[in-house]
Amino acid sequence: MLITPLYLEWCNITTPQTRFEPHKFTVTMVLSDEDAQKFLSEGYKINTNEDGEHRMTAKRTVSRKWTDKDTGKTIEKLNEPPKLLDADKQPMDVIVGNGSEGVVQVKPYDNKFGKFFELQGVMITNLKEYDPDANEIQF
């Protein structure tokens, strides 16, 4: 499934966020009112702030763990990172900054906690590359 948000925020597409466990690849999508209502009606969680902006996050864990039914042992398998492509569908190796625009490919799934989207890939159509030096105090 492809989602075209207004813009992207908090992108950890090829390098996972490691601040919280479990570590995940993530992208937060800022949605139009129409898209937000559509996803809400389908049972997905949408966060809406006091300014009326709608956000939804797609995630992929770095690894999956499960218990083998035969042996009872815990098995862990690493997941591939999501694909990050430019508008010409060529691989990119950049840190995507807030305000970038693109198309997000997700895989819907549900579990006992609700309905979610697993992040599959992102195609960037308007890149705002993350610049950590821009956050430094300049005096």
PELINHU-V850761 format. One record per backbone hydrogen bond with DSSP energy under -1.0 kcal/mol. CO is the residue of the C=O (numbers start at 1). NH is the residue of the N-H. If there is no record, write none. Layout:
co: {CO	CO}
nh: {NH	NH}
//
This chain:
co: {1	3	7	8	9	12	17	23	24	25	26	27	28	29	30	32	33	34	35	36	37	38	39	40	47	49	53	54	55	56	58	59	60	62	64	66	68	73	75	77	83	84	85	86	90	95	97	100	101	101	103	104	105	105	107	109	111	114	116	117	118	120	121	122	123	126	128	131	132	133}
nh: {106	104	30	99	28	26	24	62	17	60	12	58	9	56	6	36	37	38	39	40	41	42	44	43	55	52	49	31	47	29	27	119	25	79	77	75	72	68	66	64	122	92	124	89	86	130	100	8	125	126	123	3	120	121	118	116	114	111	109	59	107	83	105	85	103	101	97	134	135	136}
//
